């Protein structure tokens, strides 16, 4: 009896003590919370897996663009005549190498270069002439002093327009016009390859994304991601397919047929566009022209981004314009990026930390698909495979830059390029 009495008293204290009751209740609350979060994560995590299955298998295999898309430059049917137009504003650091690389092309036809000096203050025109002189080809370079920028035109497109006007006013009309940035160094076979591709495929616009600088830590995280995201938006296979509406181009190196350019309305039709390369590709393709976008391995950009701010400003200059200045598209894009790139990591870490197999497996599967899709681009830039696992970090940075782009637009500051403000909200 004394033993039974003591047992009853102990059970009574255990069941009625607030301390024991609180511990039991806290454990139950924790379990309920974990189960609740697991339920909340389940659907979006599964959606992330489905999204990456679609991106890997059904979006034109854009992720395979890490390999060379341009065919070899052999057996070109004819040489033809190409006029190169280079808009340049304070490009003295790279213009000499750009001019030199163009004058040393293995192209079998004739080549002339027109440089439009867009109010440079650093001796850009002088550096270009010196490069042509050293190459013994001064007669193949024409330097035009740019006229005053009219209302409604972007500075770059106005410079391009003046160069095209000069080219088309010459006695011999070119078969192609090459539009290139002043900081691009073209591989010796670049022009030959571009013309061969255009001739064989019957393309009115042939462009390549040149190899960008990828040396600093910021560039290693963000530059391959930039090219990856660009090809995701504009899958090269869809662009080359006349049955697909997708149209895009890389403005640093574009070969266009003058007749197709005129039929699309010329530069005037896109005079105020910030993303002018893709706008031009869209105009040409909507008129029935064929468009090609590839990835160059040897033609490179000299422009480097030494800091996170420089890349952030580069993204912010055009990101909100890409979203057509829509707050709804901005919100949808940020949500979509979160679900596609950030949620898999969150789901995996949550599942591992709480021992929940469902979120861990779904998050891990989405992250693995993400890694597999991004790895070819990381390999293309010669980076450690671990950088492929960092794509969620890059996506987070791009999300922040996109929001900054919208804030700058709404505040009336717009994007800054070469000392000029672009893409500002009208007050």
Secondary structure, DSSP 8 states (H G I E B T S, - for coil): -HHHHHHHHHHHHHHH-HHHHHHHHHHHHHHHHHHHHHHHHHHHHHHHHHHHHHHHHHSTTGGGGGS--S------S---EEEEEEEESS-TTTHHHHHHHHHT---SSEEEEEEEE-S-SS-HHHHHHHHHHHTT-GGGEEEEE-----TT--HHHHHHHHHHHHHHTSSS--SEEEEEETTEE--TTHHHHHHHHHHHHT-SEEEEEEE----SHHHHHHHHHHHHHHHHHS-HHHHH-TTS------TTEEEE-HHHHHHTTTGGGGTT-SSHHHHHHHHHHHTT--EEEEEEEEEEE-----SHHHHHHHHHTTHHHHTTT-HHHHHHHHHHHIIIIIHHHHHHHHHHHHT-HHHHHHHHHHHHHHHHHHHHHHHHTT--GGGGGGHHHHHHHHHHHHHHHHHHHHHT--EEETTEEES----
